[in-house]
Amino acid sequence: MTLAEEFLLLALHEEKGKPLVSTLYVEYGLVGSVLAELALAGRIGFDKDKLLVLDPAPVGTAEEDAALARLAGEAKVRRAYWWAGKLKSGLRQRTLTRLVEAGVLNEEQRTVLGVFPTTRHPEANPLPEQELRARLAAVLDGAPADARSAALLAIVQACHLNRHVFPDVDKKQYKRRVEAFAEDNEVGEVVKKTIQQIEGAMVALMVAATAGAAAGG
């Protein structure tokens, strides 16, 4: 699974099939996951809060390659939160569709009060999330952090999802472990920098999301 698919799997309640955090956090977390995937592959980098395309070559997954093509096709260097507004459109539904097609999630159509249509996505196969949670829990418990797990845990924290996914892990402990990735020799220099950059980009995305929600309200 891609980072975006893993993030969305964590962001949904296993049985209810509904997001555990606000829709904005889910959408921006997905954007951050796509950007992290590209950054870890060496395709993009960051200059403070601006996104830079380092290599336009495809990585081999449709969502990330489409995002990379859009990034590479933009004449101006843009900030991460500017791109978030462009990249989040339809991203959640496409990611849900892939997980349904893979047999990981079900898609259930219902109506509320017999009038309002609603869709939920409970798990069809709990094994992928169980394995994912076990891998991440081991990292939080001190196991060497692989690049993808480190990046995903940083994004989970940025979206305030950690309190739902790992309720037994103290928030301060979680934060210290994520911060320790920057000092973890097992992660490697490139990944350390990528995680720091993704965290910075996620902060910018969340500030933009909050400001936009406030303005819209």
Residue pairs with C-beta under 8 A, 6 or more apart in sequence:
1 9
1 128
1 132
2 33
2 34
2 37
2 61
2 63
2 64
3 33
3 34
3 36
3 37
3 148
3 151
3 152
3 155
4 30
4 33
4 34
4 37
4 63
4 91
4 95
5 95
5 98
5 99
6 33
6 132
6 152
7 29
7 30
7 32
7 33
7 152
7 155
7 156
8 26
8 30
8 92
8 95
8 96
8 99
9 99
9 104
9 105
9 128
9 129
9 132
10 129
10 132
10 133
10 156
10 161
10 165
11 19
11 20
11 21
11 25
11 26
11 29
11 159
11 161
12 18
12 19
12 20
12 105
12 121
12 123
13 19
13 20
13 122
14 122
14 123
14 126
14 129
15 122
15 123
16 120
16 122
17 105
17 106
17 108
17 120
17 121
17 122
17 123
18 120
19 25
19 26
20 161
20 164
20 165
21 159
21 160
21 161
21 164
23 92
24 209
24 213
25 159
25 160
25 161
25 206
25 209
26 92
26 159
27 88
27 91
27 92
27 209
28 84
28 88
28 159
28 202
28 205
28 206
28 209
29 155
29 156
29 158
29 159
29 161
29 202
30 88
30 91
30 92
30 95
31 83
31 84
31 87
31 88
31 91
31 205
32 155
32 158
32 159
32 198
32 201
32 202
32 205
33 152
33 155
34 63
34 64
34 67
34 87
34 91
35 44
35 51
35 67
35 80
35 83
35 87
35 198
35 201
36 151
36 152
36 155
36 194
36 198
37 59
37 61
37 64
38 44
38 59
38 64
38 67
38 68
38 71
39 45
39 46
39 151
39 194
39 197
39 198
40 147
40 148
40 151
40 191
40 194
41 59
41 64
42 54
42 55
42 190
43 53
43 54
43 55
43 56
43 57
43 59
43 68
44 51
44 52
44 53
44 54
44 68
44 71
45 51
45 52
45 54
45 197
46 52
46 80
46 197
46 200
46 201
47 77
48 200
49 79
49 80
49 81
49 200
49 201
49 204
50 77
50 78
50 79
50 80
51 71
51 77
51 78
51 79
51 80
51 83
51 201
52 77
53 68
53 71
53 72
56 68
56 69
56 72
58 65
58 68
59 65
59 68
63 91
63 94
63 95
63 98
67 87
70 86
70 87
71 83
79 204
80 201
80 204
80 205
81 204
81 205
81 207
81 208
84 205
84 208
84 209
85 208
96 105
96 107
96 121
99 105
99 121
100 106
100 107
100 121
100 124
103 124
103 125
104 123
104 124
104 125
104 128
104 129
105 121
105 122
105 123
105 124
106 121
106 122
106 123
106 124
107 119
107 120
107 121
108 119
108 120
108 121
108 122
109 117
109 118
109 119
110 117
110 118
110 119
110 120
111 117
111 118
112 118
123 129
133 165
135 149
136 149
136 152
136 153
136 156
136 165
136 166
137 166
139 145
139 146
139 149
139 150
139 153
139 177
140 153
140 166
140 169
140 173
140 174
140 177
142 177
144 184
144 186
145 153
145 181
145 184
145 186
145 187
146 186
146 187
147 187
147 188
147 191
147 194
150 178
150 181
150 184
150 187
150 191
150 195
151 191
151 194
151 195
151 198
153 162
153 174
153 177
153 178
153 181
154 178
154 181
154 195
154 198
154 199
154 202
155 198
155 202
156 162
156 165
157 174
157 175
157 178
158 199
158 202
158 203
158 205
158 206
159 202
159 206
162 169
162 171
162 174
163 171
166 174
178 199
181 187
181 191
181 192
181 195
182 192
182 195
182 196
183 192
184 192
187 195
